[in-house]
Amino acid sequence: MKIVVLDGYTLNPGDLSWDGIEKFGELTVYDRVSYDEKDEDIIAKKVGDAEIAFTNKTPVTRRAMEKMHNLRYIGVLATGYNIVDVAAAKEKGVVVTNIPTYGTDSVGQFAIALLLEMCHHVGAHSDSVIRGDWASNPDWCYWNYPLIELSGKTMGIIGYGRIGQTTGRIAQALGMKVIAVDTYKNPALESDTMKYVELDELFAKSDVIVLHCPLFESTKGIINKEN
Amino acid sequence: MKIVVLDGYTLNPGDLSWDGIEKFGELTVYDRVSYDEKDEDIIAKKVGDAEIAFTNKTPVTRRAMEKMHNLRYIGVLATGYNIVDVAAAKEKGVVVTNIPTYGTDSVGQFAIALLLEMCHHVGAHSDSVIRGDWASNPDWCYWNYPLIELSGKTMGIIGYGRIGQTTGRIAQALGMKVIAVDTYKNPALESDTMKYVELDELFAKSDVIVLHCPLFESTKGIINKEN
């Protein structure tokens, strides 16, 4: 069985091992091929007659898939699978999997890190202090940006799946109220500090808006001039 | 009644009002006087014959207090009151108050912001991306520092009062285990993800150590070469 990894470098720049996958067949790992849908011929050629293709962000379009004659399985080495034409895969009987949980904690943590950067600009303050701006300041306290306290503010989360819930949990621990939009509502998650709302209400009431939804046609451009 | 604010600028650089205090007597607000204990004569002179003195970070030593003949009350405009010789104040019948809760949420939030800066260097990544380092990178993902995931790691918190608990709550929401040292232990706070320990165990087991204790003789130099 032939196995091709189309863009292995993103997942494994050298600190991981492919041995676990190599056990199952003849493995070829490309660091990267192309992230451009238009390069579907090049992408199809790299997969060739392999049964198994792994992709992280390399697009696998319907046309590319038509040229992968032996393809039986596409493993997405990430959570978002918008890079694979899943309708075409279904028609052809090609199984597609993604990894929905590998980054739950780290994505939630990173979303909060981005927010706290806007609230505190820690790196910029550190640079300023190293330049001597605090030492030359007559006051005991020093800051050069307004600081934002999150407690009591409202975070609107669009997409309240695993990652959205992780970000929401941290936000609530920071004293924020969370309002969330999701197609699937789990009443067990609601509390004094977490409520599901409709999108209009989320836009009206949120101090901070976080997007934790996949890129679907229905979510494309969800933040726009009208809203 | 005469009221003196020794270092008003730190609390109120111009965006707040002193009217609430002015109602009670003849108010003098100094932006700053001195943050040096050795300037006790200068500090005492500014208080003069006032009954009420407010300080944020201006030290009020025993010797300074001896020259404040009418002093009846010292209001610390902050949480930490190590700048006031409270033993001397007690002997003289001078009431001292601090404000234990004004910054609970914001200090906890800021402690986590400092930690996330070390984990993600968001500002530095932003600068790097603006310089074009991502655009000129062949891969879809880009970072130039190793990123640190906090989930599963252990945070040791020295001083588990209101602020320590706030930081601890956020850390647990980030998926961390919390171990804490405090003289006063509240068993109701303990859970699968939060335990009180002794200082030695905290030093041995923590991936991250956070100090949320006041500066007492007993806490001075608590982090040292031997530990």
HADDOCK unambig.tbl for C-alpha pairs under 7 A between the chains (distance, minus, plus):
assign (segid A and resid 10 and name CA) (segid B and resid 139 and name CA) 6.63 0.50 0.50
assign (segid A and resid 10 and name CA) (segid B and resid 141 and name CA) 6.29 0.50 0.50
assign (segid A and resid 105 and name CA) (segid B and resid 151 and name CA) 6.45 0.50 0.50
assign (segid A and resid 106 and name CA) (segid B and resid 149 and name CA) 5.73 0.50 0.50
assign (segid A and resid 109 and name CA) (segid B and resid 174 and name CA) 6.50 0.50 0.50
assign (segid A and resid 113 and name CA) (segid B and resid 113 and name CA) 6.94 0.50 0.50
assign (segid A and resid 113 and name CA) (segid B and resid 116 and name CA) 5.64 0.50 0.50
assign (segid A and resid 114 and name CA) (segid B and resid 122 and name CA) 6.63 0.50 0.50
assign (segid A and resid 116 and name CA) (segid B and resid 113 and name CA) 5.63 0.50 0.50
assign (segid A and resid 117 and name CA) (segid B and resid 122 and name CA) 6.64 0.50 0.50
assign (segid A and resid 117 and name CA) (segid B and resid 123 and name CA) 6.98 0.50 0.50
assign (segid A and resid 122 and name CA) (segid B and resid 114 and name CA) 6.61 0.50 0.50
assign (segid A and resid 122 and name CA) (segid B and resid 117 and name CA) 6.62 0.50 0.50
assign (segid A and resid 123 and name CA) (segid B and resid 117 and name CA) 6.95 0.50 0.50
assign (segid A and resid 123 and name CA) (segid B and resid 123 and name CA) 5.71 0.50 0.50
assign (segid A and resid 124 and name CA) (segid B and resid 123 and name CA) 6.99 0.50 0.50
assign (segid A and resid 139 and name CA) (segid B and resid 10 and name CA) 6.64 0.50 0.50
assign (segid A and resid 141 and name CA) (segid B and resid 10 and name CA) 6.31 0.50 0.50
assign (segid A and resid 149 and name CA) (segid B and resid 106 and name CA) 5.72 0.50 0.50
assign (segid A and resid 151 and name CA) (segid B and resid 105 and name CA) 6.43 0.50 0.50
assign (segid A and resid 169 and name CA) (segid B and resid 173 and name CA) 5.82 0.50 0.50
assign (segid A and resid 170 and name CA) (segid B and resid 170 and name CA) 5.92 0.50 0.50
assign (segid A and resid 170 and name CA) (segid B and resid 173 and name CA) 4.93 0.50 0.50
assign (segid A and resid 170 and name CA) (segid B and resid 174 and name CA) 6.19 0.50 0.50
assign (segid A and resid 173 and name CA) (segid B and resid 169 and name CA) 5.82 0.50 0.50
assign (segid A and resid 173 and name CA) (segid B and resid 170 and name CA) 4.93 0.50 0.50
assign (segid A and resid 173 and name CA) (segid B and resid 173 and name CA) 6.52 0.50 0.50
assign (segid A and resid 174 and name CA) (segid B and resid 109 and name CA) 6.49 0.50 0.50
assign (segid A and resid 174 and name CA) (segid B and resid 170 and name CA) 6.18 0.50 0.50
